[in-house]
Amino acid sequence: MAYTESNGVRLYYEQVGKGVPVVFVHEYSGDLWSWEGQIQHFSRRYHCIAFNARGYPPSDVPAAVSKYSQANAVEDVRAVMRAAGVRRAHIVGCSMGSQTTLSFGLAHPQMALSLTLIGIGTGSDPANQAEFRRDTEAKARLYEEGGLAEVLKRVRKAPNRVQLAQKNPRAFEAFCRKFMQHSALGCANIARGVQMRRAPLQSLERKLAALRVPVHVIVGDEDPGAVTAGVYIKRVCPAARLTVAPATGHLVNLEEPALVNQLSESFWSLIEAKRWRPRAA
């Protein structure tokens, strides 16, 4: 078991394979094992690194909300890369992890070969910020008062997650088992320290317009918030390409692993061959 430290917090990470590095950043309801379908595929010719964010055992679960922030999430990615001996990598994130991936690319563009943003967009509409914060606080309280089992009941019925249960019940049950190994305290603190405080995407328009790191946004067409966010990023960021997966919800990498693997392999091959070009201004 490999650990590294980031601002006094121990992070658990795994790495396998040789070649160009790829770092995987998991979603709020997932963990590093959410990327198994990608790691098994890409570790044949890439150096794959995945880690559990702070708040997700066996990484540390700090008790104080002040230990959780978008800035700390970005630095945690950098700490894991440093521990793995990686200076530049393709960074791949899902949902909350895609927000971290984008923030990492904006803060440390010299360390990112590319950014893949799967299911990005939760809480990104500035018109709904008050409602989003209320809902997020309610979610944090549910973790505290009802625990993981009560939250999982809602996750099982979430409109943008039921597609995985319909397509692959075995994968969905594996996802639910892993969910029950998380920390209710960690998830509550992440909700309050990261999700409630991060800036909406629209506030990043100038930075997105200036971004030169290749970006691939992948969303499911049954995940409306992510579709809206993906179209927005595509419109304002010349470095971005957008793929909309049909009949797919929030967890595109779990629902359609072969599609995500094929799209990513094609995208990275263009970059590594120096054939990728941003959209003409």
SVG drawing of the C-alpha trace seen along z (x, -y; Angstrom):
<svg xmlns="http://www.w3.org/2000/svg" viewBox="-35 -37 45 46">
<polyline fill="none" stroke="black" stroke-width="0.4" points="0.0,0.0 1.5,-3.3 0.9,-6.6 2.1,-10.2 1.5,-13.3 -0.2,-16.6 -0.3,-19.4 -0.2,-17.0 -2.9,-14.6 -1.9,-11.1 -3.2,-10.0 -3.5,-6.4 -2.5,-5.9 -1.8,-3.0 0.2,-3.0 0.7,-0.3 2.1,-0.1 4.8,-2.0 4.7,-4.7 3.2,-8.2 1.6,-8.9 -2.2,-9.2 -3.7,-10.4 -7.3,-9.5 -9.3,-11.7 -12.5,-10.1 -16.0,-11.5 -17.8,-12.4 -19.6,-9.0 -16.7,-7.0 -13.1,-6.3 -10.0,-5.1 -11.6,-1.7 -14.2,-3.6 -11.4,-3.7 -10.8,0.1 -12.2,0.3 -9.8,-2.3 -6.7,-1.2 -6.9,2.4 -7.1,1.2 -4.5,-1.6 -1.9,-0.1 -0.9,2.1 0.9,-0.9 0.5,-3.8 1.7,-4.6 -1.6,-4.7 -1.9,-6.5 -5.1,-6.7 -5.7,-7.8 -8.4,-8.2 -9.0,-11.9 -8.7,-13.1 -11.9,-12.1 -11.9,-8.6 -10.4,-5.7 -7.7,-4.5 -6.6,-8.1 -6.9,-10.2 -10.3,-11.7 -9.5,-15.0 -12.2,-16.0 -12.1,-19.7 -13.9,-21.2 -11.1,-23.7 -8.9,-20.8 -11.1,-20.4 -11.1,-22.9 -10.8,-23.0 -7.2,-24.4 -6.3,-21.4 -7.8,-19.0 -5.6,-20.5 -2.5,-20.2 -3.4,-16.6 -3.1,-15.8 0.3,-17.4 1.4,-15.5 0.4,-12.2 2.2,-13.0 5.3,-14.0 5.2,-10.7 4.8,-8.7 7.8,-10.5 5.6,-12.1 6.2,-15.7 3.5,-15.8 0.5,-13.6 -2.8,-13.3 -5.3,-14.1 -8.7,-12.4 -11.5,-13.3 -15.2,-12.4 -17.8,-14.8 -16.2,-16.3 -12.9,-14.9 -13.4,-16.7 -13.8,-20.0 -10.5,-19.2 -8.9,-18.2 -10.0,-21.5 -8.8,-23.5 -5.4,-21.6 -5.0,-22.4 -5.7,-26.1 -3.3,-26.3 -0.5,-24.0 -0.9,-23.9 2.8,-22.9 2.1,-19.6 -0.9,-18.6 -0.5,-16.9 -4.3,-17.0 -7.5,-17.3 -10.4,-14.9 -13.6,-16.1 -16.3,-13.4 -19.7,-14.6 -18.5,-18.0 -21.1,-20.6 -22.7,-20.0 -23.4,-23.3 -22.0,-25.3 -25.0,-27.5 -24.6,-30.9 -28.4,-31.4 -28.9,-28.4 -26.1,-28.9 -28.4,-29.5 -30.4,-26.4 -27.3,-24.3 -25.8,-25.4 -29.0,-24.5 -29.1,-21.1 -25.5,-20.5 -25.9,-21.4 -28.9,-19.1 -26.8,-16.3 -24.0,-16.9 -26.6,-16.7 -28.0,-13.4 -24.5,-11.9 -24.1,-13.0 -27.6,-12.0 -28.5,-9.0 -25.0,-7.7 -23.9,-6.1 -26.9,-3.7 -29.4,-6.5 -27.5,-8.4 -27.1,-5.3 -30.9,-4.9 -31.1,-8.2 -28.1,-7.5 -29.8,-4.3 -32.7,-6.4 -30.8,-9.4 -32.1,-10.1 -28.6,-10.5 -27.3,-7.3 -30.0,-4.7 -28.7,-4.2 -25.7,-2.2 -28.1,0.1 -30.2,0.7 -27.2,1.3 -24.9,3.3 -26.6,4.4 -23.4,6.2 -21.3,3.1 -23.9,1.0 -23.9,3.3 -20.1,3.2 -20.3,-0.6 -22.8,-0.4 -20.6,1.9 -17.6,-0.4 -19.8,-3.3 -20.5,-1.7 -16.7,-1.7 -16.5,-5.5 -16.6,-7.8 -19.8,-9.7 -17.7,-12.3 -15.4,-12.7 -18.3,-13.1 -20.0,-15.6 -16.8,-17.7 -16.2,-17.5 -19.7,-18.7 -19.2,-21.8 -15.5,-22.5 -15.3,-21.8 -18.6,-21.6 -20.3,-24.5 -17.4,-26.9 -16.1,-26.3 -16.6,-28.9 -19.2,-28.3 -17.8,-27.5 -19.1,-30.8 -16.8,-32.7 -13.8,-31.0 -14.7,-32.2 -11.5,-34.3 -9.3,-31.5 -11.1,-28.9 -10.7,-31.2 -6.9,-31.4 -6.4,-27.7 -4.0,-26.0 -4.0,-22.5 -6.0,-20.1 -9.4,-19.5 -11.9,-16.7 -15.3,-17.0 -17.3,-13.7 -20.9,-13.8 -24.0,-11.6 -27.1,-12.9 -29.2,-11.9 -27.2,-14.1 -28.7,-17.6 -26.4,-19.6 -23.3,-18.1 -24.6,-18.6 -25.2,-22.3 -21.8,-22.7 -20.1,-20.8 -21.6,-23.0 -20.6,-26.1 -16.9,-24.9 -16.9,-24.0 -18.2,-27.4 -15.7,-29.5 -12.6,-27.3 -10.9,-26.9 -8.8,-24.1 -11.9,-21.9 -13.6,-19.2 -17.0,-17.8 -18.4,-14.3 -22.0,-13.5 -22.6,-9.8 -26.1,-8.6 -28.5,-7.0 -25.9,-7.6 -26.1,-9.3 -23.5,-10.7 -21.0,-7.9 -19.9,-7.6 -16.7,-5.8 -18.6,-3.1 -21.6,-2.9 -19.6,-2.9 -16.0,-2.0 -15.1,-0.8 -16.3,-4.1 -14.4,-6.2 -11.3,-4.1 -11.5,-4.5 -12.2,-8.2 -9.3,-8.8 -6.9,-6.7 -7.7,-8.6 -7.4,-12.0 -4.1,-11.1 -2.6,-9.7 -3.2,-13.0 -1.5,-14.9 1.5,-12.6 1.9,-12.7 1.8,-16.5 -1.2,-16.4 -3.7,-18.0 -4.7,-21.6 -7.0,-24.0 -10.1,-25.5 -9.2,-28.5 -10.2,-31.7"/>
</svg>
